[in-house]
Amino acid sequence: MGARHWVYFAGFVITGILAAGAGLIGILDGLAALSGGVPANEVLIVLTMLGAAAEWVLIVFVLGVIAVGFLAATVVSVLRSASLPRDDRLVSIVTRLEQRYPLLRQFDAAEKVEPTADDRKQQLREQYVAGEISDSEFERQVAELMDEPSSDGRSQSESQSISDIEDRPR
C-alpha cells in the first residue's frame, strides 16, 4: 500500500494541530486562574497556573507522544518504499552504520544499496561512452565483472559455460 505514509503523515499533522490547540487552551485556562487574584509570590503564580491547566498539560504530552509516533511511522514507511540508489560509497557508509548500530542490520540496507553486476556494467558503459576509460580498460573491467562469483558461488562465465553445456544436444 503506497499511500500508507500519507495516512501516517495525516495522523502526525492532525495530532500536532490538536496538541497545539490543547496547549493554547491550557495557557488560557492558566491565565484565567489568575483573574481571581494574583498571588504575591512568583512561585505561587506558576503553581496556580499549572494547577488550573494540569489536565491540558497532560493532554498536550499524550498528543505529543502520539504525534512523534506518527512521525516515526511516516519516516519508516517512506524509507521502506523509497528506491535507494546503488553505489559502492553508499554501501561503505551503510556498512559502517550497521556496525555501529546493530539494530540497523535487521533492515539489510547494505544489501539493498549494493550495486548488482548489471548496475556495474551500465556504469562501465556510461564511463566508456563518456570517454573516461579506454577500450582496453573497458574490456578488462567487463571481463572482471564476468568472473565475479554470483550468489551460487560460481563466476558468471562458469555459470554461462555450464548452461551452454547443458543446453547442447546429446
Secondary structure, DSSP 8 states (H G I E B T S, - for coil): -TTHHHHHHHHHHHHHHHHHHHHHHHHHHHHHHGGG---SSHHHHHHHHHHHTHHHHHHHHHHHHHHHHHHHHHHHHHHHHS-----HHHHHHHHHHHHH-GGGGGGTHHHHHS--HHHHHHHHHHHHHTTSS-HHHHHHHHHHHHHSB-TTSSBHHHHHHHHHHHHS--
